[in-house]
Amino acid sequence: MSRPEILYPLYAELETLEGVGPKTAKAFAALGVERPKDLLYLLPASGIDRTRRASVRDVVPPATLTVEIEVGAHFPPRRKGGPYRVMVRDSQLEFQLVFFHARGDYLQTLLPTGQRRLVSGKVELFDGVAQMVHPDHVLRPEEASELPTFEPVYPLAAGLTQKVLSKAVTAALVRTPVLSEWIDPELKRREGWPDWRAAVQAAHLPKDVSGLAFTHPARARLAYDELFAHQLTLSVARASLRRGKGNASVGTGELQRKVLQSIGFALTGAQTRAVAEIAADMAAPQRMNRLLQGDVGSGKTLVAFLALVIAVEAGGQGVMMAPTEILARQHHEGLEPLAAAAGVRLALLTGRDKGAEREAKLAALAAGRIDILVGTHAVFQKDVHFRDLRLAIVDEQHRFGVAQRMELGAKGEAADVLVMTATPIPRSLALAMHGDMDVSVLDEKPAGRKPIRTVLVSTSRIDEVIAHLAQAVADGRQAYWVCPLVEDSEVVDYASAEARFQQLRAALGDGVVGLVHGQMPSAEKDTAMARFVAGQTAVMVATTVIEVGVNVPNASIMVIEQAEVFGLSQLHQLRGRVGRGSAASTCVLMYQGPLGESGERRLKTIRDTEDGFRIAEEDLAMRGAGDLIGTAQSGLPRFRVADLERQSGLMATAQTDARKLLAEDPTLSSPRGLAARLLLWMLDHERAIRLISVG
């Protein structure tokens, strides 16, 4: 398990590199560089063309010029703080080098009159005279070969200069060993990728500007290495989850038939496909670890319930977990008629269950008198035991990491796990976040779902919006009114929501409008939501998006204030809260003009499409991967070379390749497997190596 010896030089302290002292090492930490190996993946962001020219005449100022000159006379400044000028002559023309705050004796030694030097820097015209202010490089003719024709420019942090950084990189490159190949030879040949060491060298010493492009073979190879290491780690985690043998749960189809008869409409093609994929996984002896990814309103809950029913048909139990109490209640209510139709015993367990009532539920669960349990995190508690748990379904991945999935799996000796998410994620991101899982996608709307009309309205027309709302309420319809997130303070949010609540109440009448916001105690939130669900209030004013995970079929209007401050996926999720009933629904995006370019692009995208996957792709293109899922809780890896937006194809290849390698060599002990271990070490994926060693 110890680190391979060949990598020792790359794991040494940074201070062992030439020109790096304790202070510089500290500055490097801000760039995420702690060991020489980290420098290898800190690639130049741009470059400067330092091609040798014969004369200043060969460039059009302002431009970078590299030229050999003969040093002429020195003219020290006439007044304190003035410019120090040195006249120089190239093969055709005379021009000036200009220095500020420089010591004369230093410049005399750097540029002795009558000698030849190579200078490189930016040339500008000043009163018709060509000047180079503070040349970047001044070299003797015999040192000229040290200056590359194309000089890489690195991202910097406080306390670092280009000079210090490129010196450290050069020193790290000298230490780079030749490593055995971990990439599939056929893939490498097809893509025309260089060997690892050659790729690192080429990425740091580009010949010209094309060497900086993400499509350049050296960069593409290093990006692939990162994605491959990441996918290997996920595949190892997936294999170790599956290694715990599962129970083969084979359904009879009998209860599923009863459920489908009771709903009175046919499944979509996507639903049928997803149910088949889940059933096949459940019937297999390994544990299922699948993600059910569905757009808003694509009928995920029904697919999930059919999966739970398969577990019951096979003689076991199922559990469905929701992130909040109110969502758990909602799931329970929604599933009750289906459970009744199939003759399946369904129960709800939340943090509210106390005392004798809770004891009775736990006893029934342990004895197998409950077939399907719906609950919150309460189902995790130590005293919750199942007689034979076959399937655990988790709603909304984001609040739920790999660790909890494993914990949940431990409840049943080998329960299959299905994770549901209502956030369509572009494929590249789904692979980056959930590469340890198999994915089923619901990308069709069930028949009978009406399209939602989406309109953009400027805030200045709020009175018209309220008048329309009053009419709709008089017609017996219900609406959501979402207030923007003001700054980052719940208190301010609360104040703005409170003000809007008062205004709507004054316009629509007492008892018509409800309010939920982040500052309210849970019980009050639940009561307010329950009143809205029951139709006692007609308009629900809400701050945070999270509160609106509920299903109110009669709600057919969604007003979103300052829609321009919300992300695309958020807007799509919010809009999906209406359009669930028989009435035609409308979503009003109110914006504060004038709109910036990206705000306008976001709102038009939402107005023009209801396809969550298209919206997610657009979101990714606009915001980048980290933002899309909120980097803090995204569980998204930080790639240094790979770019998920532009290299999504590589991610898919990396996943296939990683799974194939592990299938052929589960312990990574073949020559290619051992090489892959080196890659995992180098990119800090030791966890995977530990899991393999344990396995």
C-alpha positions in Angstrom: 0.0 0.0 0.0 3.0 2.3 0.3 3.8 4.9 -2.4 5.8 3.6 -5.3 9.5 4.5 -5.2 9.6 5.9 -8.7 7.3 8.8 -7.6 9.4 9.8 -4.5 11.1 12.7 -6.3 7.7 14.1 -7.3 6.4 13.8 -3.7 9.4 15.6 -2.1 9.0 19.0 -0.3 8.6 22.0 -2.7 11.6 23.6 -1.1 13.8 20.9 -2.7 13.2 22.7 -6.0 15.7 25.3 -7.1 14.6 28.8 -6.2 11.8 27.8 -3.8 12.1 28.9 -0.2 9.6 28.6 2.7 7.9 31.9 1.7 7.5 30.9 -2.0 6.3 27.4 -1.0 3.5 29.2 1.0 2.6 31.3 -2.0 2.4 28.2 -4.1 -0.2 26.7 -1.7 -2.7 29.3 -2.9 -2.5 27.7 -6.4 -3.1 24.2 -4.9 0.6 23.3 -5.4 2.1 21.4 -2.4 4.4 18.9 -4.1 6.5 19.0 -7.3 3.9 16.6 -8.9 1.3 19.4 -8.5 3.4 21.7 -10.7 3.2 19.2 -13.5 -0.6 19.8 -13.7 -0.4 23.6 -13.4 -0.4 24.3 -17.1 0.3 27.6 -18.8 -2.8 29.7 -19.5 -1.3 31.7 -22.3 2.0 32.4 -24.0 4.2 35.1 -25.6 5.7 34.8 -29.0 9.4 35.5 -28.6 10.5 34.7 -32.2 13.8 36.4 -33.1 13.4 39.4 -35.4 16.1 41.2 -37.4 14.8 44.6 -36.6 12.2 46.7 -34.8 10.9 47.3 -38.4 9.6 43.7 -38.5 6.9 44.3 -36.0 4.0 46.8 -35.8 4.0 48.5 -32.3 2.7 47.9 -29.7 4.1 44.3 -30.0 6.5 41.9 -28.3 9.9 42.1 -30.0 12.9 39.9 -29.5 16.0 41.3 -31.3 19.8 41.4 -31.0 21.1 44.9 -30.5 24.4 46.8 -29.9 24.3 48.9 -26.8 24.9 52.7 -27.3 25.0 55.6 -24.9 23.3 55.8 -21.5 21.2 58.8 -20.5 20.5 58.9 -16.7 17.3 60.7 -15.6 17.5 64.5 -15.5 15.3 64.7 -12.4 14.6 62.3 -9.6 12.2 59.6 -10.5 12.5 60.3 -14.3 13.2 57.7 -16.9 16.7 56.2 -17.5 17.3 55.8 -21.2 19.7 53.5 -23.1 20.1 54.0 -26.8 20.4 50.7 -28.7 20.7 49.8 -32.4 19.5 46.6 -34.2 20.6 45.7 -37.7 18.5 48.5 -39.3 17.3 51.0 -36.7 18.0 52.8 -33.5 15.6 52.8 -30.6 15.5 53.2 -26.8 15.3 51.0 -23.8 13.6 52.8 -20.9 13.9 52.1 -17.2 12.2 53.7 -14.1 13.7 53.6 -10.6 16.7 51.6 -11.8 20.2 51.9 -10.3 22.6 53.3 -12.9 25.5 51.0 -11.8 23.2 48.0 -12.3 22.2 49.1 -15.8 25.9 49.8 -16.7 26.7 46.1 -15.9 23.6 44.8 -17.5 24.0 46.8 -20.7 27.7 47.8 -21.2 28.1 50.3 -24.0 29.5 48.8 -27.2 28.5 45.2 -26.4 25.9 43.1 -28.1 22.8 41.8 -26.2 19.6 40.0 -27.0 16.6 41.9 -25.6 12.9 40.9 -25.5 9.9 42.9 -24.4 7.1 45.1 -25.5 7.8 47.8 -28.0 5.7 51.0 -28.2 5.8 54.2 -30.1 6.3 57.3 -28.1 6.3 60.6 -30.0 7.2 58.7 -33.1 10.2 57.0 -31.4 10.2 53.2 -30.7 10.8 52.4 -27.0 11.0 49.2 -25.0 10.1 49.9 -21.3 11.7 47.4 -18.9 12.6 44.6 -21.2 11.4 41.2 -19.9 14.8 39.6 -20.9 18.3 40.9 -21.4 20.7 38.1 -22.4 24.3 37.8 -23.7 24.4 36.4 -27.3 25.8 33.1 -26.0 22.8 32.7 -23.6 20.3 33.4 -26.4 19.4 29.7 -26.7 17.9 29.8 -23.2 15.0 32.0 -24.4 12.2 29.8 -26.0 10.7 31.2 -29.1 7.3 30.8 -27.4 7.3 31.6 -23.7 4.5 30.0 -21.6 2.7 32.3 -19.2 1.4 30.7 -16.0 -1.5 31.7 -13.7 0.0 33.4 -10.6 -0.9 34.0 -7.0 0.3 36.7 -4.6 4.0 36.4 -4.0 4.9 34.6 -7.2 6.4 35.8 -10.4 6.5 34.2 -13.9 10.3 33.8 -13.4 10.0 31.9 -10.1 7.2 29.8 -11.4 8.8 28.7 -14.6 12.0 28.0 -12.8 10.2 25.7 -10.4 8.3 24.0 -13.2 11.6 23.4 -15.1 13.0 21.8 -12.0 10.0 19.6 -11.5 10.1 18.5 -15.2 13.7 17.4 -14.7 12.4 15.0 -12.0 9.7 13.5 -14.2 10.3 9.8 -14.5 9.3 7.6 -17.5 6.2 5.7 -16.4 4.6 2.6 -17.9 1.4 3.3 -20.0 -2.0 3.1 -18.4 -4.0 4.2 -21.4 -5.5 1.5 -23.6 -3.0 1.1 -26.5 -5.7 1.1 -29.2 -7.3 4.3 -27.8 -3.9 6.0 -27.5 -3.0 5.1 -31.1 -6.4 6.2 -32.4 -6.2 9.6 -30.7 -2.5 10.2 -31.6 -1.6 10.9 -27.9 2.0 11.1 -26.8 3.5 9.1 -23.8 2.8 10.6 -20.4 6.3 12.2 -19.9 6.3 13.6 -23.4 2.8 15.0 -22.9 3.8 16.8 -19.7 6.9 18.3 -21.3 5.0 19.4 -24.4 2.2 21.0 -22.4 4.7 23.1 -20.4 6.9 24.0 -23.4 4.4 24.7 -26.2 6.0 25.5 -29.6 3.3 28.1 -30.4 -0.2 29.2 -29.4 -1.8 25.9 -30.7 0.0 24.1 -27.9 -2.2 25.9 -25.4 -5.5 24.6 -26.9 -7.4 21.9 -25.0 -7.5 19.9 -28.3 -3.7 19.7 -28.5 -2.7 16.0 -28.2 -0.5 16.6 -25.1 -3.2 18.5 -23.2 -6.0 16.1 -24.4 -3.9 13.2 -23.1 -3.4 14.8 -19.6 -7.1 15.7 -19.4 -7.9 12.1 -20.2 -5.6 10.9 -17.5 -7.4 13.0 -15.0 -10.9 11.8 -16.1 -9.6 8.2 -16.3 -8.2 8.3 -12.7 -11.5 9.8 -11.5 -13.6 7.1 -13.3 -11.3 4.4 -12.0 -11.9 5.6 -8.5 -15.7 5.6 -9.0 -15.6 2.2 -10.6 -13.6 0.8 -7.7 -16.2 2.3 -5.3 -18.9 0.8 -7.4 -17.2 -2.6 -7.5 -16.8 -2.6 -3.7 -20.4 -1.7 -3.2 -21.4 -4.6 -5.5 -18.9 -7.0 -4.0 -21.3 -7.2 -1.0 -23.4 -9.9 -2.7 -27.0 -8.8 -3.2 -30.1 -10.8 -3.0 -31.6 -11.7 -6.4 -35.1 -10.1 -6.2 -37.2 -11.5 -9.0 -40.7 -10.0 -9.3 -43.7 -12.0 -10.5 -45.4 -9.1 -12.2 -48.7 -9.7 -10.4 -48.7 -6.6 -8.1 -47.2 -4.4 -10.8 -50.2 -5.4 -13.1 -52.7 -4.3 -10.4 -50.9 -0.9 -10.0 -50.9 -0.3 -13.7 -54.6 -1.2 -14.0 -55.5 1.2 -11.2 -53.8 4.2 -12.8 -55.7 3.9 -16.1 -53.0 5.1 -18.4 -50.1 3.5 -20.2 -46.5 4.1 -19.1 -44.3 6.2 -21.4 -41.5 4.4 -23.4 -38.9 5.9 -21.1 -40.8 4.7 -18.0 -41.2 1.1 -19.4 -37.4 1.1 -20.2 -36.4 2.3 -16.7 -38.6 -0.2 -15.0 -37.1 -3.0 -17.1 -33.5 -1.8 -16.3 -34.3 -1.7 -12.6 -36.0 -5.1 -12.6 -33.0 -6.7 -14.4 -30.6 -5.2 -11.8 -32.7 -6.4 -8.9 -32.9 -9.9 -10.4 -29.1 -10.0 -10.6 -27.1 -11.4 -7.7 -25.0 -8.2 -7.4 -26.3 -5.2 -5.5 -28.0 -2.6 -7.7 -26.5 1.0 -7.5 -28.6 2.9 -10.0 -29.5 6.6 -10.5 -33.0 7.4 -11.8 -32.7 10.7 -13.5 -36.0 12.3 -14.6 -37.1 15.6 -15.8 -39.7 17.6 -13.9 -43.0 15.8 -14.3 -41.6 12.7 -16.1 -43.3 10.3 -13.8 -40.4 9.2 -11.6 -42.5 8.4 -8.5 -44.5 5.8 -10.4 -41.3 4.1 -11.7 -40.0 4.1 -8.1 -43.2 2.6 -6.7 -43.1 -0.2 -9.3 -39.5 -1.0 -8.3 -40.7 -1.2 -4.6 -43.5 -3.5 -5.7 -41.0 -5.8 -7.3 -39.2 -6.1 -4.0 -42.5 -7.1 -2.4 -43.4 -9.5 -5.1 -40.0 -11.2 -4.4 -41.0 -11.6 -0.8 -39.0 -8.7 0.6 -39.5 -5.1 1.8 -38.8 -1.7 0.3 -38.0 1.7 1.8 -38.3 5.1 0.2 -36.5 8.0 1.7 -37.2 11.7 1.2 -35.0 14.7 2.4 -37.8 16.5 4.3 -40.7 15.5 6.4 -43.2 17.3 4.2 -41.9 15.5 1.1 -42.1 12.2 2.9 -45.7 12.9 3.8 -46.4 13.8 0.2 -44.8 10.6 -1.1 -46.9 8.6 1.4 -50.1 10.3 0.4 -49.4 10.0 -3.3 -48.5 6.3 -3.0 -51.5 5.3 -0.8 -54.0 4.7 -3.6 -51.5 2.7 -5.6 -50.6 0.6 -2.6 -54.3 0.0 -1.8 -54.9 -1.1 -5.4 -52.0 -3.7 -5.2 -52.9 -4.8 -1.7 -49.5 -3.7 -0.4 -49.0 -2.6 3.2 -47.6 0.9 3.3 -46.4 3.0 6.3 -44.8 6.3 7.1 -42.0 6.9 9.6 -40.7 10.4 10.4 -39.1 12.2 13.3 -42.6 13.0 14.6 -43.4 9.4 15.4 -42.8 9.0 19.2 -43.5 6.6 22.0 -45.9 3.8 21.6 -46.9 4.6 18.1 -43.3 4.5 17.0 -42.7 1.2 18.9 -45.7 -0.4 17.1 -44.4 0.6 13.7 -40.9 -0.7 14.4 -42.3 -4.0 15.6 -44.5 -4.3 12.5 -41.5 -3.5 10.3 -39.2 -6.1 12.0 -42.0 -8.8 11.8 -42.5 -8.0 8.1 -46.1 -6.7 8.5 -45.1 -3.5 6.7 -44.1 -4.1 3.0 -43.1 -0.6 2.0 -41.9 2.1 4.4 -41.8 5.8 3.4 -39.7 8.1 5.6 -37.1 10.7 6.3 -33.6 10.2 7.7 -35.4 8.7 10.7 -35.2 5.3 9.0 -31.4 5.4 9.6 -31.7 5.3 13.4 -30.2 2.3 15.1 -33.5 0.8 16.4 -35.0 0.6 12.9 -34.9 -3.0 11.7 -36.4 -4.7 8.6 -37.3 -8.3 8.3 -36.0 -8.5 4.8 -35.0 -5.2 3.1 -34.5 -5.7 -0.6 -34.7 -2.2 -2.1 -33.8 1.3 -0.7 -34.9 4.3 -2.7 -33.3 7.7 -2.0 -34.9 10.9 -3.2 -32.7 13.7 -4.3 -29.1 12.8 -4.5 -27.6 16.1 -3.6 -28.1 15.8 0.1 -27.0 12.3 0.0 -23.4 11.1 -0.3 -21.8 7.8 -1.1 -21.3 7.2 2.6 -25.0 7.4 3.4 -25.8 5.1 0.4 -23.4 2.5 1.9 -25.0 3.0 5.4 -28.5 2.5 3.9 -27.3 -0.6 2.1 -26.1 -1.9 5.5 -29.7 -1.9 6.8 -30.6 -4.7 4.5 -27.9 -7.3 4.3 -27.5 -6.4 0.7 -30.3 -4.1 -0.3 -30.4 -2.8 -3.8 -30.1 1.0 -4.0 -32.0 3.4 -6.3 -31.3 7.1 -6.2 -33.9 9.5 -7.7 -33.0 13.0 -8.8 -35.3 15.5 -10.5 -32.4 17.6 -11.7 -31.6 16.8 -15.3 -27.8 16.8 -15.5 -25.8 16.8 -18.7 -24.3 13.4 -19.4 -20.7 14.6 -18.7 -21.6 15.8 -15.3 -23.8 12.8 -14.5 -20.7 10.7 -15.2 -18.4 12.9 -13.1 -20.8 12.9 -10.1 -22.4 9.6 -10.3 -19.9 7.5 -12.3 -20.1 4.8 -9.6 -23.8 4.3 -10.5 -25.7 3.0 -13.5 -28.1 5.6 -14.9 -31.7 5.4 -16.1 -33.1 8.5 -17.8 -36.7 9.5 -18.0 -36.8 12.0 -20.9 -40.5 11.9 -22.0 -43.5 13.5 -20.5 -46.5 11.2 -19.7 -49.5 11.7 -21.9 -51.9 14.3 -20.8 -49.3 16.7 -19.3 -50.2 20.1 -20.7 -47.4 22.4 -21.7 -46.8 25.4 -19.4 -47.1 28.8 -20.9 -44.1 30.9 -19.9 -44.1 34.7 -20.1 -41.5 37.4 -19.3 -42.9 40.5 -17.6 -41.0 43.5 -16.3 -41.3 44.3 -12.6 -42.7 47.7 -13.5 -45.9 45.9 -14.5 -46.4 44.2 -11.1 -49.8 45.8 -10.6 -51.1 44.1 -13.8 -49.8 40.7 -12.6 -51.6 41.2 -9.2 -54.8 42.1 -11.0 -54.6 38.9 -13.2 -53.9 36.9 -10.0 -57.0 38.3 -8.3 -59.1 37.2 -11.3 -57.5 33.7 -11.3 -58.1 33.3 -7.5 -61.7 34.4 -8.0 -62.0 31.5 -10.6 -60.8 29.1 -7.9 -57.2 28.7 -9.1 -54.1 28.5 -6.9 -50.7 30.2 -7.3 -47.2 30.3 -6.0 -45.3 33.6 -5.7 -41.6 33.1 -5.3 -39.6 36.0 -3.9 -36.0 36.4 -4.9 -33.0 35.5 -2.7 -32.0 39.0 -1.5 -28.3 39.2 -0.7 -27.4 36.1 1.3 -29.3 37.0 4.4 -32.4 35.1 5.4 -33.4 38.1 7.5 -33.5 40.4 4.4 -35.2 37.6 2.4 -37.8 37.4 5.1 -38.4 41.1 5.1 -38.9 41.3 1.4 -41.2 38.2 1.4 -43.1 39.7 4.4 -43.6 43.0 2.4 -44.8 41.1 -0.7 -47.1 39.0 1.5 -48.7 42.1 3.1 -49.2 43.7 -0.4 -50.8 40.6 -1.8 -53.0 40.2 1.2 -54.2 43.8 0.9 -55.0 43.2 -2.8 -56.5 39.7 -2.6 -58.2 39.7 0.9 -57.5 38.2 4.3 -56.9 34.5 4.6 -56.3 34.1 0.8 -52.5 34.4 1.0 -50.0 32.1 2.9 -46.3 32.6 3.6 -43.3 30.3 4.0 -39.7 31.4 4.5 -36.5 30.1 6.0 -36.9 31.8 9.4 -40.1 30.0 10.3 -40.0 27.0 12.7 -40.6 23.7 10.8 -44.0 23.1 12.3 -45.3 26.5 11.1 -43.9 25.9 7.6 -45.7 22.5 7.6 -49.0 24.1 8.7 -48.8 26.8 6.1 -48.0 24.3 3.3 -50.7 22.0 4.5 -53.3 24.8 4.3 -52.2 25.5 0.7 -52.3 21.8 -0.2 -55.8 21.6 1.2 -56.8 24.7 -0.8 -57.6 26.8 2.3 -55.1 29.5 1.0 -55.0 30.3 -2.7 -51.6 32.0 -3.0 -48.4 30.8 -1.4 -45.6 33.4 -1.0 -42.3 31.5 -0.6 -38.7 32.6 -0.3 -36.4 29.6 -0.5 -37.0 27.3 -3.4 -36.6 24.3 -1.2 -40.0 24.7 0.4 -41.8 24.2 -2.9 -41.1 20.4 -3.3 -44.8 19.7 -2.8 -47.4 18.6 -5.3 -50.5 20.7 -5.5 -52.4 19.7 -8.7 -54.7 22.7 -8.4 -51.8 25.2 -8.5 -51.6 26.5 -12.0 -49.8 29.8 -11.7 -46.1 30.3 -10.8 -44.8 33.9 -10.4 -41.1 34.2 -9.9 -39.8 37.6 -8.9 -36.4 38.8 -10.2 -36.2 35.7 -12.2 -32.9 36.9 -13.6 -31.1 36.2 -10.4 -32.0 32.5 -10.4 -30.1 29.8 -12.2 -31.6 28.0 -15.2 -32.1 24.7 -13.5 -33.7 26.4 -10.5 -36.1 28.2 -12.7 -36.9 25.0 -14.5 -37.5 23.2 -11.2 -39.8 26.0 -9.9 -41.8 26.0 -13.1 -42.3 22.3 -12.7 -44.3 22.9 -9.6 -47.3 23.9 -11.7 -48.8 22.1 -14.7 -49.6 19.0 -12.6 -53.3 19.2 -12.8 -55.9 19.5 -15.5 -55.9 23.3 -15.8 -53.7 25.1 -18.3 -50.8 26.5 -16.4 -48.7 29.7 -16.6 -45.3 30.7 -15.3 -44.6 34.4 -15.0 -40.9 35.4 -15.0 -40.8 38.9 -13.6 -37.5 40.6 -14.2 -35.9 43.9 -13.2 -34.8 45.7 -16.3 -32.5 46.4 -18.0 -31.4 42.8 -18.4 -27.8 41.9 -18.8 -26.8 39.6 -21.7 -26.6 36.4 -19.7 -29.8 37.2 -17.7 -31.6 37.7 -21.0 -30.2 34.5 -22.5 -31.3 32.5 -19.4 -34.8 33.8 -19.4 -35.3 33.3 -23.1 -34.0 29.7 -22.8 -36.6 29.0 -20.1 -39.4 30.7 -22.1 -38.5 28.7 -25.3 -38.1 25.2 -24.0 -39.5 22.8 -21.3 -36.9 20.1 -22.0 -34.8 19.9 -18.7 -31.9 18.2 -20.4 -31.6 20.9 -23.0 -31.8 23.5 -20.3 -29.1 21.8 -18.3 -26.8 21.7 -21.3 -27.3 25.4 -21.8 -26.8 26.0 -18.1 -23.5 24.1 -18.2 -22.4 26.1 -21.3 -23.2 29.4 -19.5 -22.1 28.8 -16.0 -19.5 26.0 -16.0 -19.6 22.8 -14.2 -18.8 23.9 -10.6 -21.5 26.5 -10.6 -24.1 24.3 -12.0 -24.4 22.2 -9.0 -23.0 24.7 -6.5 -19.4 23.6 -6.1 -19.5 23.4 -2.3 -22.0 20.5 -2.2 -21.7 19.3 -5.7 -19.3 16.4 -5.0 -17.8 17.4 -8.3 -14.1 16.6 -8.6 -11.7 19.6 -9.2 -10.0 18.9 -12.5 -6.9 20.9 -13.2 -6.5 20.1 -16.9 -9.8 18.5 -18.0 -12.7 20.8 -19.0 -16.0 19.1 -18.4 -17.9 21.5 -20.7 -15.7 21.0 -23.7 -14.4 17.5 -23.1 -17.6 15.6 -22.2 -16.8 13.0 -24.9 -13.6 12.1 -23.1 -15.4 11.5 -19.8 -17.7 8.9 -21.4 -14.6 7.2 -23.0 -12.9 7.3 -19.6 -15.8 5.6 -17.9 -16.0 2.8 -20.4 -12.3 2.3 -20.3 -12.1 2.3 -16.5 -14.9 -0.2 -16.1 -13.4 -2.5 -18.8 -9.9 -2.4 -17.1 -11.4 -3.3 -13.8 -13.5 -6.1 -15.3 -10.4 -7.7 -16.8 -8.1 -6.9 -13.9 -10.1 -6.3 -10.6 -7.0 -6.1 -8.4 -5.0 -3.9 -10.9 -2.1 -6.3 -10.8 -1.5 -6.7 -14.6 1.3 -4.5 -16.2 -1.4 -1.9 -17.3 -3.1 -2.2 -13.9 0.1 -1.4 -12.0 0.6 1.6 -14.3 -2.9 2.7 -13.5 -2.0 2.5 -9.8 0.8 5.0 -10.5 -1.7 7.4 -12.0 -4.0 7.0 -9.0 -1.1 7.9 -6.7 -0.1 10.8 -8.8 -3.5 12.3 -8.9 -4.3 11.7 -5.2 -6.7 8.9 -5.5 -5.1 6.7 -2.8 -8.6 5.9 -1.5 -9.2 3.7 -4.5 -5.9 1.9 -4.1 -6.8 1.1 -0.5 -10.2 -0.2 -1.5 -8.5 -2.5 -4.1 -6.0 -3.7 -1.7 -8.7 -4.5 0.8 -10.7 -6.3 -1.9 
